Amino acid sequence: MNLKVWIILKQFFLKTSIAFVCLFLMNCSPASDRATSGGSFSSLSACENLYKSVFIATYYDVITTAPRTCSNCHSNPGTSHEIAIPDPNVAFDNFLLMSPNPPGFGRAEDARQLLKNTIIDPAHYSSGSAAYTTLVNSYEAQWTAIQPSYDSCVNSF
């Protein structure tokens, strides 16, 4: 192998190795600086639990109470968003998974907006009546009342 080819290959592998290491470190690092500054995703999840009682009293009640048929599709293991299952605590955890955000980054609010839009969407099975729209909109105050406590909890990490 001549010297010129050797130098080109050496530079190629060096640059590729550096790029691989940078990419590896970026993908393996925590998704949040908060997680590296003393907080953890489990403690940020605890902040989200502030929304649990409101979820159970509002949306969970709607999706699990007749005449709604949400449990037909959303209560069986392996189905889409198991949020209408009999255990409200597990339903809340599954509700949070509707959001692509990690803990501490507005998962509950994102999931709430998605669920709210689904409930009032006339194209989503038995959803979309004016009564549901009025009912879901009436939950706004209960959810926004939790926001200051949630923000305070998240900012404590």
Backbone as JSON Lines, residues from 0, in Angstrom:
{"i":0,"aa":"M","n":[0.86,-1.16,0.0],"ca":[0.0,0.0,0.0],"c":[0.91,1.23,0.0]}
{"i":1,"aa":"N","n":[0.61,2.14,-0.9],"ca":[1.5,3.3,-0.96],"c":[1.16,4.29,0.15]}
{"i":2,"aa":"L","n":[2.03,5.19,0.38],"ca":[1.94,6.13,1.49],"c":[0.72,7.06,1.36]}
{"i":3,"aa":"K","n":[0.41,7.49,0.16],"ca":[-0.71,8.41,-0.05],"c":[-2.05,7.74,0.32]}
{"i":4,"aa":"V","n":[-2.23,6.49,-0.08],"ca":[-3.45,5.75,0.26],"c":[-3.53,5.55,1.77]}
{"i":5,"aa":"W","n":[-2.41,5.25,2.38],"ca":[-2.35,5.04,3.83],"c":[-2.78,6.31,4.58]}
{"i":6,"aa":"I","n":[-2.3,7.45,4.16],"ca":[-2.63,8.72,4.82],"c":[-4.12,9.02,4.65]}
{"i":7,"aa":"I","n":[-4.67,8.79,3.45],"ca":[-6.09,9.03,3.21],"c":[-6.95,8.13,4.09]}
{"i":8,"aa":"L","n":[-6.6,6.85,4.15],"ca":[-7.35,5.91,4.99],"c":[-7.25,6.27,6.47]}
{"i":9,"aa":"K","n":[-6.08,6.66,6.9],"ca":[-5.88,7.04,8.3],"c":[-6.75,8.24,8.65]}
{"i":10,"aa":"Q","n":[-6.76,9.27,7.78],"ca":[-7.58,10.45,8.04],"c":[-9.07,10.09,8.02]}
{"i":11,"aa":"F","n":[-9.47,9.25,7.09],"ca":[-10.87,8.83,7.0],"c":[-11.32,8.13,8.29]}
{"i":12,"aa":"F","n":[-10.55,7.16,8.75],"ca":[-10.92,6.42,9.94],"c":[-10.86,7.29,11.2]}
{"i":13,"aa":"L","n":[-9.92,8.22,11.24],"ca":[-9.83,9.12,12.37],"c":[-11.08,10.01,12.44]}
{"i":14,"aa":"K","n":[-11.46,10.6,11.3],"ca":[-12.64,11.45,11.28],"c":[-13.92,10.66,11.54]}
{"i":15,"aa":"T","n":[-14.0,9.46,10.99],"ca":[-15.16,8.61,11.21],"c":[-15.26,8.23,12.69]}
{"i":16,"aa":"S","n":[-14.14,7.91,13.3],"ca":[-14.13,7.55,14.71],"c":[-14.57,8.71,15.58]}
{"i":17,"aa":"I","n":[-14.08,9.9,15.28],"ca":[-14.45,11.08,16.05],"c":[-15.95,11.35,15.89]}
{"i":18,"aa":"A","n":[-16.45,11.26,14.66],"ca":[-17.88,11.47,14.42],"c":[-18.71,10.43,15.17]}
{"i":19,"aa":"F","n":[-18.27,9.18,15.17],"ca":[-18.99,8.12,15.86],"c":[-19.04,8.38,17.36]}
{"i":20,"aa":"V","n":[-17.92,8.77,17.93],"ca":[-17.87,9.04,19.37],"c":[-18.78,10.22,19.72]}
{"i":21,"aa":"C","n":[-18.75,11.29,18.92],"ca":[-19.62,12.43,19.19],"c":[-21.09,12.03,19.1]}
{"i":22,"aa":"L","n":[-21.44,11.29,18.07],"ca":[-22.81,10.84,17.91],"c":[-23.22,9.93,19.05]}
{"i":23,"aa":"F","n":[-22.35,9.02,19.44],"ca":[-22.63,8.1,20.53],"c":[-22.87,8.86,21.83]}
{"i":24,"aa":"L","n":[-22.03,9.83,22.13],"ca":[-22.18,10.59,23.37],"c":[-23.45,11.43,23.37]}
{"i":25,"aa":"M","n":[-23.81,11.97,22.23],"ca":[-25.03,12.78,22.16],"c":[-26.26,11.91,22.34]}
{"i":26,"aa":"N","n":[-26.28,10.72,21.77],"ca":[-27.44,9.86,21.87],"c":[-27.56,9.17,23.21]}
{"i":27,"aa":"C","n":[-26.49,9.04,23.92],"ca":[-26.54,8.36,25.2],"c":[-26.64,9.32,26.37]}
{"i":28,"aa":"S","n":[-26.5,10.58,26.1],"ca":[-26.6,11.53,27.2],"c":[-28.06,11.71,27.58]}
{"i":29,"aa":"P","n":[-28.32,12.17,28.8],"ca":[-29.71,12.4,29.21],"c":[-30.37,13.4,28.27]}
{"i":30,"aa":"A","n":[-31.66,13.24,28.07],"ca":[-32.41,14.13,27.19],"c":[-32.63,15.48,27.84]}
{"i":31,"aa":"S","n":[-32.25,15.61,29.08],"ca":[-32.5,16.85,29.79],"c":[-31.28,17.23,30.63]}
{"i":32,"aa":"D","n":[-30.92,18.5,30.59],"ca":[-29.87,18.96,31.48],"c":[-30.3,18.86,32.93]}
{"i":33,"aa":"R","n":[-31.62,18.92,33.15],"ca":[-32.12,18.8,34.52],"c":[-31.75,17.45,35.11]}
{"i":34,"aa":"A","n":[-31.74,16.42,34.28],"ca":[-31.43,15.09,34.79],"c":[-29.99,15.0,35.23]}
{"i":35,"aa":"T","n":[-29.1,15.79,34.62],"ca":[-27.7,15.73,35.0],"c":[-27.37,16.71,36.1]}
{"i":36,"aa":"S","n":[-28.3,17.6,36.44],"ca":[-28.01,18.6,37.46],"c":[-28.69,18.26,38.78]}
{"i":37,"aa":"G","n":[-28.82,16.98,39.06],"ca":[-29.35,16.57,40.35],"c":[-30.72,15.96,40.29]}
{"i":38,"aa":"G","n":[-31.5,16.31,39.28],"ca":[-32.83,15.73,39.15],"c":[-32.73,14.41,38.41]}
{"i":39,"aa":"S","n":[-33.79,13.69,38.39],"ca":[-33.83,12.45,37.62],"c":[-35.19,12.35,36.97]}
{"i":40,"aa":"F","n":[-35.27,11.48,35.98],"ca":[-36.54,11.33,35.31],"c":[-37.59,10.78,36.26]}
{"i":41,"aa":"S","n":[-37.21,9.95,37.21],"ca":[-38.21,9.43,38.13],"c":[-38.73,10.54,39.03]}
{"i":42,"aa":"S","n":[-37.87,11.47,39.45],"ca":[-38.36,12.56,40.29],"c":[-39.15,13.58,39.46]}
{"i":43,"aa":"L","n":[-38.79,13.75,38.18],"ca":[-39.59,14.62,37.32],"c":[-40.95,13.98,37.05]}
{"i":44,"aa":"S","n":[-40.99,12.66,37.01],"ca":[-42.27,11.97,36.86],"c":[-43.15,12.21,38.08]}
{"i":45,"aa":"A","n":[-42.53,12.36,39.23],"ca":[-43.3,12.64,40.44],"c":[-44.02,13.98,40.31]}
{"i":46,"aa":"C","n":[-43.4,14.93,39.62],"ca":[-44.07,16.22,39.38],"c":[-45.33,16.01,38.55]}
{"i":47,"aa":"E","n":[-45.24,15.13,37.58],"ca":[-46.41,14.86,36.73],"c":[-47.55,14.22,37.5]}
{"i":48,"aa":"N","n":[-47.22,13.53,38.59],"ca":[-48.26,12.9,39.39],"c":[-49.18,13.92,40.05]}
{"i":49,"aa":"L","n":[-48.77,15.19,40.04],"ca":[-49.66,16.23,40.54],"c":[-50.94,16.29,39.71]}
{"i":50,"aa":"Y","n":[-50.86,15.87,38.46],"ca":[-52.01,15.88,37.58],"c":[-52.89,14.63,37.72]}
{"i":51,"aa":"K","n":[-52.42,13.63,38.43],"ca":[-53.14,12.35,38.47],"c":[-54.57,12.48,38.99]}
{"i":52,"aa":"S","n":[-54.76,13.14,40.1],"ca":[-56.12,13.23,40.67],"c":[-57.05,14.01,39.73]}
{"i":53,"aa":"V","n":[-56.51,15.01,39.04],"ca":[-57.32,15.77,38.1],"c":[-57.67,14.9,36.89]}
{"i":54,"aa":"F","n":[-56.71,14.12,36.41],"ca":[-56.98,13.21,35.3],"c":[-58.09,12.23,35.67]}
{"i":55,"aa":"I","n":[-58.0,11.65,36.86],"ca":[-58.98,10.65,37.29],"c":[-60.37,11.28,37.45]}
{"i":56,"aa":"A","n":[-60.42,12.49,37.98],"ca":[-61.72,13.15,38.19],"c":[-62.32,13.72,36.91]}
{"i":57,"aa":"T","n":[-61.51,13.89,35.89],"ca":[-62.02,14.52,34.67],"c":[-62.02,13.53,33.5]}
{"i":58,"aa":"Y","n":[-60.95,13.48,32.77],"ca":[-60.91,12.68,31.55],"c":[-61.13,11.19,31.79]}
{"i":59,"aa":"Y","n":[-60.53,10.65,32.84],"ca":[-60.7,9.21,33.12],"c":[-62.18,8.91,33.38]}
{"i":60,"aa":"D","n":[-62.83,9.78,34.11],"ca":[-64.25,9.59,34.38],"c":[-65.06,9.58,33.08]}
{"i":61,"aa":"V","n":[-64.74,10.49,32.18],"ca":[-65.46,10.56,30.9],"c":[-65.22,9.31,30.05]}
{"i":62,"aa":"I","n":[-63.97,8.87,29.95],"ca":[-63.67,7.76,29.03],"c":[-64.05,6.39,29.59]}
{"i":63,"aa":"T","n":[-64.36,6.33,30.87],"ca":[-64.73,5.02,31.44],"c":[-66.2,4.92,31.83]}
{"i":64,"aa":"T","n":[-66.96,6.0,31.62],"ca":[-68.36,6.02,32.02],"c":[-69.27,5.91,30.8]}
{"i":65,"aa":"A","n":[-70.3,5.08,30.91],"ca":[-71.27,4.93,29.82],"c":[-71.94,6.28,29.59]}
{"i":66,"aa":"P","n":[-72.32,6.61,28.41],"ca":[-72.42,5.78,27.21],"c":[-71.15,5.76,26.37]}
{"i":67,"aa":"R","n":[-70.06,6.3,26.88],"ca":[-68.81,6.28,26.13],"c":[-68.39,4.84,25.86]}
{"i":68,"aa":"T","n":[-67.76,4.62,24.75],"ca":[-67.31,3.27,24.39],"c":[-65.79,3.21,24.29]}
{"i":69,"aa":"C","n":[-65.1,4.1,24.97],"ca":[-63.64,4.14,24.9],"c":[-63.0,2.83,25.34]}
{"i":70,"aa":"S","n":[-63.61,2.19,26.36],"ca":[-63.02,0.96,26.89],"c":[-63.06,-0.18,25.87]}
{"i":71,"aa":"N","n":[-63.9,-0.07,24.85],"ca":[-63.91,-1.11,23.81],"c":[-62.56,-1.21,23.11]}
{"i":72,"aa":"C","n":[-61.91,-0.08,22.9],"ca":[-60.63,-0.07,22.19],"c":[-59.44,0.24,23.09]}
{"i":73,"aa":"H","n":[-59.64,0.93,24.18],"ca":[-58.52,1.45,24.97],"c":[-58.41,0.83,26.35]}
{"i":74,"aa":"S","n":[-58.79,-0.44,26.48],"ca":[-58.66,-1.08,27.79],"c":[-58.0,-2.45,27.72]}
{"i":75,"aa":"N","n":[-57.65,-2.9,26.55],"ca":[-57.04,-4.22,26.4],"c":[-55.54,-4.11,26.21]}
{"i":76,"aa":"P","n":[-54.77,-4.98,26.87],"ca":[-53.32,-4.94,26.7],"c":[-52.93,-5.05,25.23]}
{"i":77,"aa":"G","n":[-51.98,-4.22,24.85],"ca":[-51.5,-4.24,23.49],"c":[-52.29,-3.37,22.54]}
{"i":78,"aa":"T","n":[-53.34,-2.73,23.04],"ca":[-54.14,-1.86,22.17],"c":[-53.62,-0.44,22.28]}
{"i":79,"aa":"S","n":[-54.16,0.41,21.47],"ca":[-53.74,1.81,21.42],"c":[-54.07,2.54,22.72]}
{"i":80,"aa":"H","n":[-53.06,3.08,23.35],"ca":[-53.23,3.92,24.53],"c":[-54.23,3.33,25.52]}
{"i":81,"aa":"E","n":[-53.79,2.43,26.34],"ca":[-54.65,1.76,27.33],"c":[-55.0,2.74,28.45]}
{"i":82,"aa":"I","n":[-55.87,3.68,28.14],"ca":[-56.23,4.73,29.09],"c":[-57.6,4.52,29.72]}
{"i":83,"aa":"A","n":[-58.34,3.53,29.25],"ca":[-59.68,3.28,29.79],"c":[-59.72,1.97,30.55]}
{"i":84,"aa":"I","n":[-58.59,1.56,31.1],"ca":[-58.52,0.32,31.86],"c":[-59.08,0.54,33.26]}
{"i":85,"aa":"P","n":[-59.43,-0.54,33.95],"ca":[-60.06,-0.39,35.28],"c":[-59.18,0.27,36.34]}
{"i":86,"aa":"D","n":[-57.87,0.16,36.24],"ca":[-56.99,0.75,37.25],"c":[-56.64,2.19,36.84]}
{"i":87,"aa":"P","n":[-57.16,3.19,37.54],"ca":[-56.92,4.58,37.13],"c":[-55.46,5.0,37.24]}
{"i":88,"aa":"N","n":[-54.71,4.39,38.15],"ca":[-53.29,4.74,38.29],"c":[-52.5,4.3,37.06]}
{"i":89,"aa":"V","n":[-52.76,3.09,36.59],"ca":[-52.1,2.6,35.38],"c":[-52.62,3.37,34.17]}
{"i":90,"aa":"A","n":[-53.89,3.7,34.17],"ca":[-54.46,4.49,33.07],"c":[-53.76,5.84,32.98]}
{"i":91,"aa":"F","n":[-53.44,6.44,34.12],"ca":[-52.74,7.73,34.11],"c":[-51.34,7.57,33.53]}
{"i":92,"aa":"D","n":[-50.64,6.52,33.94],"ca":[-49.3,6.28,33.38],"c":[-49.37,6.11,31.87]}
{"i":93,"aa":"N","n":[-50.36,5.38,31.4],"ca":[-50.54,5.19,29.96],"c":[-50.94,6.5,29.27]}
{"i":94,"aa":"F","n":[-51.72,7.29,29.96],"ca":[-52.1,8.61,29.45],"c":[-50.86,9.46,29.19]}
{"i":95,"aa":"L","n":[-49.91,9.45,30.12],"ca":[-48.68,10.23,29.94],"c":[-47.88,9.75,28.73]}
{"i":96,"aa":"L","n":[-47.96,8.46,28.44],"ca":[-47.21,7.91,27.3],"c":[-47.77,8.36,25.96]}
{"i":97,"aa":"M","n":[-48.92,8.99,25.96],"ca":[-49.47,9.52,24.71],"c":[-48.61,10.66,24.18]}
{"i":98,"aa":"S","n":[-47.87,11.31,25.04],"ca":[-47.0,12.43,24.64],"c":[-45.61,11.92,24.31]}
{"i":99,"aa":"P","n":[-44.99,12.47,23.29],"ca":[-43.61,12.07,22.97],"c":[-42.58,12.71,23.88]}
{"i":100,"aa":"N","n":[-42.99,13.64,24.73],"ca":[-42.04,14.36,25.58],"c":[-41.57,13.51,26.75]}
{"i":101,"aa":"P","n":[-40.34,13.76,27.2],"ca":[-39.85,13.08,28.41],"c":[-40.45,13.71,29.66]}
{"i":102,"aa":"P","n":[-40.33,13.04,30.8],"ca":[-40.83,13.62,32.05],"c":[-40.25,15.0,32.29]}
{"i":103,"aa":"G","n":[-41.08,15.89,32.81],"ca":[-40.63,17.23,33.13],"c":[-40.73,18.21,31.98]}
{"i":104,"aa":"F","n":[-41.22,17.77,30.86],"ca":[-41.31,18.65,29.68],"c":[-42.73,18.72,29.15]}
{"i":105,"aa":"G","n":[-43.7,18.84,30.05],"ca":[-45.08,19.06,29.64],"c":[-45.81,17.84,29.11]}
{"i":106,"aa":"R","n":[-45.4,16.65,29.53],"ca":[-46.06,15.44,29.03],"c":[-47.55,15.43,29.34]}
{"i":107,"aa":"A","n":[-47.92,15.79,30.56],"ca":[-49.33,15.74,30.95],"c":[-50.15,16.71,30.11]}
{"i":108,"aa":"E","n":[-49.63,17.9,29.88],"ca":[-50.36,18.89,29.09],"c":[-50.47,18.44,27.63]}
{"i":109,"aa":"D","n":[-49.39,17.91,27.07],"ca":[-49.45,17.41,25.69],"c":[-50.45,16.27,25.55]}
{"i":110,"aa":"A","n":[-50.39,15.34,26.49],"ca":[-51.31,14.2,26.45],"c":[-52.75,14.67,26.62]}
{"i":111,"aa":"R","n":[-52.95,15.66,27.49],"ca":[-54.3,16.2,27.71],"c":[-54.85,16.83,26.43]}
{"i":112,"aa":"Q","n":[-54.01,17.59,25.75],"ca":[-54.46,18.22,24.51],"c":[-54.82,17.17,23.46]}
{"i":113,"aa":"L","n":[-54.0,16.13,23.37],"ca":[-54.28,15.06,22.42],"c":[-55.58,14.34,22.76]}
{"i":114,"aa":"L","n":[-55.76,14.02,24.04],"ca":[-56.98,13.34,24.47],"c":[-58.2,14.24,24.28]}
{"i":115,"aa":"K","n":[-58.07,15.49,24.64],"ca":[-59.17,16.44,24.47],"c":[-59.59,16.5,23.0]}
{"i":116,"aa":"N","n":[-58.61,16.65,22.12],"ca":[-58.92,16.73,20.69],"c":[-59.55,15.44,20.16]}
{"i":117,"aa":"T","n":[-59.12,14.31,20.7],"ca":[-59.68,13.03,20.28],"c":[-61.12,12.88,20.75]}
{"i":118,"aa":"I","n":[-61.38,13.28,21.99],"ca":[-62.73,13.15,22.54],"c":[-63.73,14.0,21.75]}
{"i":119,"aa":"I","n":[-63.33,15.18,21.34],"ca":[-64.27,16.06,20.64],"c":[-64.24,15.88,19.12]}
{"i":120,"aa":"D","n":[-63.37,15.0,18.63],"ca":[-63.27,14.76,17.18],"c":[-64.43,13.89,16.71]}
{"i":121,"aa":"P","n":[-65.3,14.41,15.83],"ca":[-66.45,13.61,15.38],"c":[-66.03,12.38,14.56]}
{"i":122,"aa":"A","n":[-64.81,12.36,14.06],"ca":[-64.36,11.23,13.26],"c":[-63.83,10.08,14.14]}
{"i":123,"aa":"H","n":[-63.71,10.31,15.44],"ca":[-63.15,9.28,16.33],"c":[-64.28,8.52,17.01]}
{"i":124,"aa":"Y","n":[-64.78,7.53,16.34],"ca":[-65.84,6.64,16.83],"c":[-66.99,7.4,17.46]}
{"i":125,"aa":"S","n":[-67.23,7.22,18.75],"ca":[-68.42,7.84,19.36],"c":[-68.12,9.24,19.91]}
{"i":126,"aa":"S","n":[-66.96,9.77,19.57],"ca":[-66.6,11.1,20.07],"c":[-67.28,12.19,19.27]}
{"i":127,"aa":"G","n":[-67.1,13.4,19.71],"ca":[-67.42,14.55,18.91],"c":[-68.75,15.22,19.11]}
{"i":128,"aa":"S","n":[-69.51,14.82,20.07],"ca":[-70.79,15.51,20.25],"c":[-70.54,16.85,20.95]}
{"i":129,"aa":"A","n":[-71.49,17.74,20.79],"ca":[-71.39,19.06,21.43],"c":[-71.34,18.92,22.95]}
{"i":130,"aa":"A","n":[-72.04,17.93,23.48],"ca":[-72.04,17.71,24.93],"c":[-70.63,17.39,25.43]}
{"i":131,"aa":"Y","n":[-69.9,16.57,24.68],"ca":[-68.53,16.23,25.08],"c":[-67.61,17.44,24.96]}
{"i":132,"aa":"T","n":[-67.81,18.23,23.94],"ca":[-66.99,19.44,23.77],"c":[-67.18,20.37,24.96]}
{"i":133,"aa":"T","n":[-68.41,20.59,25.36],"ca":[-68.7,21.45,26.51],"c":[-68.11,20.86,27.78]}
{"i":134,"aa":"L","n":[-68.27,19.56,27.96],"ca":[-67.76,18.89,29.15],"c":[-66.23,18.98,29.22]}
{"i":135,"aa":"V","n":[-65.57,18.64,28.14],"ca":[-64.1,18.67,28.11],"c":[-63.59,20.09,28.31]}
{"i":136,"aa":"N","n":[-64.23,21.06,27.71],"ca":[-63.81,22.45,27.9],"c":[-63.99,22.9,29.36]}
{"i":137,"aa":"S","n":[-64.95,22.3,30.06],"ca":[-65.17,22.67,31.46],"c":[-64.03,22.2,32.37]}
{"i":138,"aa":"Y","n":[-63.18,21.3,31.89],"ca":[-62.05,20.8,32.69],"c":[-60.86,21.75,32.7]}
{"i":139,"aa":"E","n":[-60.88,22.73,31.84],"ca":[-59.73,23.63,31.66],"c":[-59.26,24.23,32.99]}
{"i":140,"aa":"A","n":[-60.18,24.74,33.78],"ca":[-59.8,25.39,35.03],"c":[-59.12,24.42,36.0]}
{"i":141,"aa":"Q","n":[-59.61,23.19,36.06],"ca":[-59.01,22.21,36.97],"c":[-57.57,21.89,36.55]}
{"i":142,"aa":"W","n":[-57.33,21.8,35.26],"ca":[-55.98,21.5,34.77],"c":[-55.04,22.68,34.93]}
{"i":143,"aa":"T","n":[-55.51,23.87,34.62],"ca":[-54.62,25.04,34.74],"c":[-54.33,25.38,36.19]}
{"i":144,"aa":"A","n":[-55.18,24.98,37.11],"ca":[-54.92,25.24,38.53],"c":[-53.69,24.46,39.03]}
{"i":145,"aa":"I","n":[-53.38,23.34,38.39],"ca":[-52.24,22.5,38.8],"c":[-50.93,23.07,38.25]}
{"i":146,"aa":"Q","n":[-50.99,23.82,37.17],"ca":[-49.79,24.26,36.46],"c":[-48.75,24.95,37.34]}
{"i":147,"aa":"P","n":[-49.12,25.9,38.21],"ca":[-48.09,26.54,39.05],"c":[-47.35,25.55,39.96]}
{"i":148,"aa":"S","n":[-48.06,24.61,40.54],"ca":[-47.42,23.6,41.39],"c":[-46.5,22.71,40.57]}
{"i":149,"aa":"Y","n":[-46.94,22.33,39.39],"ca":[-46.13,21.51,38.49],"c":[-44.85,22.26,38.1]}
{"i":150,"aa":"D","n":[-45.0,23.53,37.69],"ca":[-43.83,24.33,37.3],"c":[-42.85,24.46,38.44]}
{"i":151,"aa":"S","n":[-43.36,24.7,39.63],"ca":[-42.51,24.82,40.81],"c":[-41.76,23.52,41.09]}
{"i":152,"aa":"C","n":[-42.46,22.41,40.95],"ca":[-41.84,21.09,41.17],"c":[-40.73,20.85,40.16]}
{"i":153,"aa":"V","n":[-41.02,21.07,38.89],"ca":[-40.03,20.83,37.83],"c":[-38.83,21.75,38.0]}
{"i":154,"aa":"N","n":[-39.07,23.0,38.33],"ca":[-37.97,23.96,38.47],"c":[-37.14,23.73,39.73]}
{"i":155,"aa":"S","n":[-37.6,22.88,40.62],"ca":[-36.83,22.58,41.83],"c":[-35.68,21.61,41.55]}
{"i":156,"aa":"F","n":[-35.63,21.06,40.36],"ca":[-34.56,20.11,40.02],"c":[-33.46,20.77,39.25]}
